[in-house]
Amino acid sequence: METQTTDARSIHLTFSTAEEIHTGLESAVNELIEAAVEEGNCGIRVTRHEPGAYTVALDDSVPFGETYEDIAA
């Protein structure tokens, strides 16, 4: 798994095996939950860009306390 954090609001992840995905995304979401609690006005969006490539980010359009999943087209 490769992780690139561009700022405190998003984490970009690349996985080489399917087995890594669940654990890696769960860790990233848990990390951003702390930031979401500090801000108190946004939720978390998990976006799959292509097989094995994801972004987990704080998103003002997602209600606080919720996590949405998207697949980028």
CYANA upper distance limits for C-alpha pairs under 8 A (distance plus 0.5 A):
  1 MET  CA     13 LEU  CA      7.55
  1 MET  CA     14 THR  CA      6.18
  1 MET  CA     15 PHE  CA      5.01
  1 MET  CA     16 SER  CA      6.70
  1 MET  CA     20 GLU  CA      7.33
  1 MET  CA     24 GLY  CA      8.01
  2 GLU  CA     13 LEU  CA      6.25
  2 GLU  CA     14 THR  CA      5.56
  2 GLU  CA     15 PHE  CA      6.94
  3 THR  CA     11 ILE  CA      7.49
  3 THR  CA     12 HIS  CA      6.34
  3 THR  CA     13 LEU  CA      5.18
  3 THR  CA     14 THR  CA      7.01
  4 GLN  CA     11 ILE  CA      6.50
  4 GLN  CA     12 HIS  CA      5.53
  4 GLN  CA     13 LEU  CA      6.84
  5 THR  CA     10 SER  CA      6.73
  5 THR  CA     11 ILE  CA      5.02
  5 THR  CA     12 HIS  CA      6.48
  6 THR  CA     10 SER  CA      6.86
  6 THR  CA     11 ILE  CA      7.10
  6 THR  CA     12 HIS  CA      8.12
  7 ASP  CA     11 ILE  CA      8.05
  8 ALA  CA     35 ALA  CA      7.98
  9 ARG  CA     32 LEU  CA      7.71
  9 ARG  CA     35 ALA  CA      7.93
  9 ARG  CA     57 ALA  CA      6.04
  9 ARG  CA     58 LEU  CA      5.74
 10 SER  CA     32 LEU  CA      8.27
 10 SER  CA     55 THR  CA      7.33
 10 SER  CA     56 VAL  CA      6.12
 10 SER  CA     57 ALA  CA      4.51
 10 SER  CA     58 LEU  CA      6.83
 11 ILE  CA     28 ALA  CA      7.38
 11 ILE  CA     55 THR  CA      6.14
 11 ILE  CA     56 VAL  CA      5.70
 11 ILE  CA     57 ALA  CA      6.73
 12 HIS  CA     53 ALA  CA      8.08
 12 HIS  CA     54 TYR  CA      6.39
 12 HIS  CA     55 THR  CA      4.93
 12 HIS  CA     56 VAL  CA      6.97
 13 LEU  CA     24 GLY  CA      8.34
 13 LEU  CA     52 GLY  CA      8.38
 13 LEU  CA     53 ALA  CA      6.30
 13 LEU  CA     54 TYR  CA      5.66
 13 LEU  CA     55 THR  CA      6.59
 13 LEU  CA     56 VAL  CA      8.45
 14 THR  CA     52 GLY  CA      5.95
 14 THR  CA     53 ALA  CA      5.07
 14 THR  CA     54 TYR  CA      6.96
 15 PHE  CA     20 GLU  CA      6.81
 15 PHE  CA     21 ILE  CA      6.85
 15 PHE  CA     52 GLY  CA      5.25
 15 PHE  CA     53 ALA  CA      7.00
 16 SER  CA     20 GLU  CA      8.00
 16 SER  CA     52 GLY  CA      7.01
 17 THR  CA     21 ILE  CA      7.77
 17 THR  CA     52 GLY  CA      8.00
 18 ALA  CA     52 GLY  CA      7.95
 19 GLU  CA     23 THR  CA      8.41
 20 GLU  CA     24 GLY  CA      6.39
 21 ILE  CA     25 LEU  CA      6.45
 21 ILE  CA     52 GLY  CA      7.90
 22 HIS  CA     26 GLU  CA      6.54
 23 THR  CA     27 SER  CA      6.65
 24 GLY  CA     28 ALA  CA      6.80
 25 LEU  CA     29 VAL  CA      6.59
 25 LEU  CA     56 VAL  CA      8.02
 26 GLU  CA     30 ASN  CA      6.64
 27 SER  CA     31 GLU  CA      6.71
 28 ALA  CA     32 LEU  CA      6.84
 28 ALA  CA     56 VAL  CA      7.08
 29 VAL  CA     33 ILE  CA      6.59
 29 VAL  CA     44 ILE  CA      7.86
 29 VAL  CA     56 VAL  CA      7.12
 30 ASN  CA     34 GLU  CA      7.54
 31 GLU  CA     35 ALA  CA      7.79
 32 LEU  CA     36 ALA  CA      6.59
 32 LEU  CA     44 ILE  CA      7.92
 32 LEU  CA     56 VAL  CA      8.47
 32 LEU  CA     57 ALA  CA      7.78
 32 LEU  CA     58 LEU  CA      7.47
 33 ILE  CA     37 VAL  CA      6.67
 33 ILE  CA     44 ILE  CA      8.14
 34 GLU  CA     38 GLU  CA      6.95
 35 ALA  CA     39 GLU  CA      6.85
 36 ALA  CA     40 GLY  CA      6.24
 36 ALA  CA     41 ASN  CA      7.71
 36 ALA  CA     42 CYS  CA      6.60
 36 ALA  CA     43 GLY  CA      6.88
 36 ALA  CA     44 ILE  CA      8.13
 36 ALA  CA     58 LEU  CA      7.21
 36 ALA  CA     64 PHE  CA      7.91
 40 GLY  CA     64 PHE  CA      7.04
 41 ASN  CA     60 ASP  CA      7.31
 41 ASN  CA     63 PRO  CA      7.79
 41 ASN  CA     64 PHE  CA      5.99
 42 CYS  CA     58 LEU  CA      6.88
 42 CYS  CA     59 ASP  CA      6.11
 42 CYS  CA     60 ASP  CA      5.04
 42 CYS  CA     61 SER  CA      7.44
 42 CYS  CA     62 VAL  CA      6.31
 42 CYS  CA     63 PRO  CA      6.03
 42 CYS  CA     64 PHE  CA      4.96
 42 CYS  CA     65 GLY  CA      8.04
 43 GLY  CA     58 LEU  CA      6.24
 43 GLY  CA     59 ASP  CA      6.05
 43 GLY  CA     60 ASP  CA      7.05
 43 GLY  CA     61 SER  CA      8.02
 43 GLY  CA     62 VAL  CA      5.16
 43 GLY  CA     63 PRO  CA      5.62
 43 GLY  CA     64 PHE  CA      4.86
 43 GLY  CA     65 GLY  CA      6.12
 43 GLY  CA     66 GLU  CA      5.71
 43 GLY  CA     67 THR  CA      6.39
 43 GLY  CA     68 TYR  CA      8.48
 44 ILE  CA     56 VAL  CA      7.44
 44 ILE  CA     57 ALA  CA      6.07
 44 ILE  CA     58 LEU  CA      5.05
 44 ILE  CA     59 ASP  CA      6.03
 44 ILE  CA     62 VAL  CA      6.91
 44 ILE  CA     66 GLU  CA      6.97
 44 ILE  CA     67 THR  CA      5.14
 44 ILE  CA     68 TYR  CA      6.85
 45 ARG  CA     55 THR  CA      8.48
 45 ARG  CA     56 VAL  CA      6.33
 45 ARG  CA     57 ALA  CA      5.91
 45 ARG  CA     58 LEU  CA      6.80
 45 ARG  CA     59 ASP  CA      6.57
 45 ARG  CA     62 VAL  CA      7.57
 45 ARG  CA     67 THR  CA      6.11
 45 ARG  CA     68 TYR  CA      5.28
 45 ARG  CA     69 GLU  CA      6.24
 45 ARG  CA     70 ASP  CA      7.83
 46 VAL  CA     54 TYR  CA      7.46
 46 VAL  CA     55 THR  CA      6.28
 46 VAL  CA     56 VAL  CA      4.99
 46 VAL  CA     57 ALA  CA      7.05
 46 VAL  CA     67 THR  CA      7.84
 46 VAL  CA     68 TYR  CA      6.69
 46 VAL  CA     69 GLU  CA      5.22
 46 VAL  CA     70 ASP  CA      6.67
 47 THR  CA     54 TYR  CA      5.96
 47 THR  CA     55 THR  CA      5.69
 47 THR  CA     56 VAL  CA      6.96
 47 THR  CA     69 GLU  CA      6.36
 47 THR  CA     70 ASP  CA      5.17
 47 THR  CA     71 ILE  CA      6.02
 47 THR  CA     72 ALA  CA      7.00
 48 ARG  CA     52 GLY  CA      8.20
 48 ARG  CA     53 ALA  CA      6.50
 48 ARG  CA     54 TYR  CA      4.99
 48 ARG  CA     55 THR  CA      7.19
 48 ARG  CA     69 GLU  CA      8.46
 48 ARG  CA     70 ASP  CA      6.79
 48 ARG  CA     71 ILE  CA      5.25
 48 ARG  CA     72 ALA  CA      6.49
 49 HIS  CA     53 ALA  CA      6.02
 49 HIS  CA     54 TYR  CA      6.19
 49 HIS  CA     55 THR  CA      8.14
 49 HIS  CA     71 ILE  CA      6.76
 49 HIS  CA     72 ALA  CA      5.54
 49 HIS  CA     73 ALA  CA      8.05
 50 GLU  CA     54 TYR  CA      7.91
 50 GLU  CA     72 ALA  CA      8.09
 62 VAL  CA     66 GLU  CA      7.13
 62 VAL  CA     67 THR  CA      7.61
 62 VAL  CA     68 TYR  CA      7.50
